[in-house]
């Protein structure tokens, strides 16, 4: 089991790997667990906003906030609201999998405009 830590946002949660969308959904639905998986080959960490303080991602500060995943340090480079549309996460009209980053951490905001799920998206690079 891995662990996600973002100390300045008071996020500290177990992190489990998933290989399928159904498996990932089951993990994020479980209490106190986040999931790491490849979304079209791009590494993504997700959890519900109410669990483990993930709603605090909206307070991440690009170039200042650091995240730790099992000894690897990442620094936030971007944050913005996006949507899950079909099989993609879209931010500013672009797919997350096309981002110039090493990792995406996202959580749902609880809003569902136009049948989509709104999400807080943060991009991270190895430090």
C-alpha positions as CSV (number, residue, x, y, z in Angstrom):
1,X,0.0,0.0,0.0
2,X,1.2,3.5,-0.9
3,X,0.4,6.7,1.0
4,X,-0.4,10.2,-0.3
5,X,0.7,13.1,1.9
6,X,0.2,16.8,1.2
7,X,1.2,18.3,4.6
8,X,0.3,21.9,4.0
9,X,-3.2,20.8,3.0
10,X,-3.5,18.3,5.9
11,X,-4.1,15.5,3.4
12,X,-2.7,12.1,4.5
13,X,-4.5,9.0,3.1
14,X,-3.8,5.4,2.1
15,X,-3.3,5.1,-1.7
16,X,-4.3,1.9,-3.5
17,X,-3.5,0.9,-7.1
18,X,-6.3,0.0,-9.6
19,X,-6.1,-1.4,-13.0
20,X,-9.8,-0.9,-14.1
21,X,-12.3,1.9,-13.8
22,X,-14.6,-0.3,-11.8
23,X,-11.8,-1.2,-9.4
24,X,-10.8,2.5,-9.1
25,X,-14.4,3.5,-8.3
26,X,-14.7,0.9,-5.6
27,X,-11.6,2.2,-3.9
28,X,-12.6,5.9,-4.0
29,X,-16.0,4.8,-2.6
30,X,-14.4,3.1,0.4
31,X,-13.8,5.2,3.5
32,X,-10.3,6.6,4.0
33,X,-8.8,5.4,0.7
34,X,-7.6,7.1,-2.4
35,X,-6.7,5.4,-5.7
36,X,-3.8,5.7,-8.1
37,X,-4.3,4.5,-11.6
38,X,-3.4,5.2,-15.3
39,X,-6.1,7.3,-17.0
40,X,-5.2,6.6,-20.7
41,X,-1.6,6.0,-19.6
42,X,-1.4,9.2,-17.5
43,X,-0.9,8.7,-13.7
44,X,-3.8,10.0,-11.7
45,X,-4.7,10.0,-8.0
46,X,-8.4,10.4,-7.1
47,X,-10.7,10.3,-4.1
48,X,-14.0,11.8,-3.0
49,X,-13.7,15.4,-1.8
50,X,-15.2,14.6,1.6
51,X,-12.6,11.8,2.4
52,X,-9.2,12.5,3.7
53,X,-9.6,16.3,3.2
54,X,-9.3,16.0,-0.5
55,X,-11.5,19.1,-0.9
56,X,-8.5,21.0,0.2
57,X,-6.9,20.5,-3.2
58,X,-8.6,23.8,-4.2
59,X,-6.2,25.5,-1.8
60,X,-3.0,24.1,-3.4
61,X,-0.6,26.8,-4.4
62,X,1.3,26.3,-7.7
63,X,5.1,26.3,-7.2
64,X,4.7,26.1,-3.4
65,X,2.5,23.1,-2.4
66,X,4.3,19.8,-2.2
67,X,2.9,16.2,-2.3
68,X,4.6,13.0,-1.4
69,X,3.8,9.6,-2.8
70,X,6.0,6.9,-1.2
71,X,9.3,8.9,-1.1
72,X,8.7,10.7,-4.4
73,X,8.3,14.5,-4.0
74,X,6.0,16.4,-6.4
75,X,5.4,20.2,-6.6
76,X,2.0,21.6,-7.7
77,X,2.3,23.4,-11.1
78,X,-1.4,24.0,-11.9
79,X,-4.9,23.9,-10.4
80,X,-8.2,24.5,-11.9
81,X,-11.8,23.2,-12.1
82,X,-12.5,20.7,-14.8
83,X,-15.2,18.1,-15.7
84,X,-15.3,14.4,-16.2
85,X,-16.9,14.1,-19.6
86,X,-17.4,10.6,-20.9
87,X,-14.1,8.8,-20.6
88,X,-12.0,12.0,-20.2
89,X,-11.2,14.6,-17.6
90,X,-11.3,18.0,-19.4
91,X,-9.7,21.2,-18.2
92,X,-9.8,24.3,-20.4
93,X,-10.9,22.2,-23.3
94,X,-7.9,19.9,-23.0
95,X,-7.7,16.3,-21.8
96,X,-5.8,15.6,-18.6
97,X,-3.9,12.8,-20.3
98,X,-2.3,15.5,-22.6
99,X,-1.0,17.6,-19.7
100,X,2.7,18.4,-19.4
101,X,3.0,17.1,-15.9
102,X,4.1,13.9,-14.1
103,X,0.9,13.4,-12.1
104,X,-2.7,14.6,-11.7
105,X,-4.5,14.6,-8.4
106,X,-8.2,15.4,-8.6
107,X,-11.4,15.2,-6.5
108,X,-15.0,15.9,-7.3
109,X,-16.5,19.2,-6.2
110,X,-20.0,17.8,-5.7
111,X,-21.5,19.7,-8.6
112,X,-22.8,18.1,-11.7
113,X,-23.4,20.7,-14.4
114,X,-25.0,19.5,-17.7
115,X,-24.7,15.8,-16.6
116,X,-21.0,16.1,-16.1
117,X,-19.1,15.7,-12.9
118,X,-17.1,18.8,-11.9
119,X,-13.7,18.2,-10.4
120,X,-10.8,20.1,-8.9
121,X,-7.7,19.2,-10.9
122,X,-4.1,19.7,-9.8
123,X,-1.1,18.9,-11.9
124,X,2.2,18.0,-10.3
125,X,5.8,17.6,-11.4
126,X,8.7,15.6,-9.8
127,X,10.8,18.0,-7.7
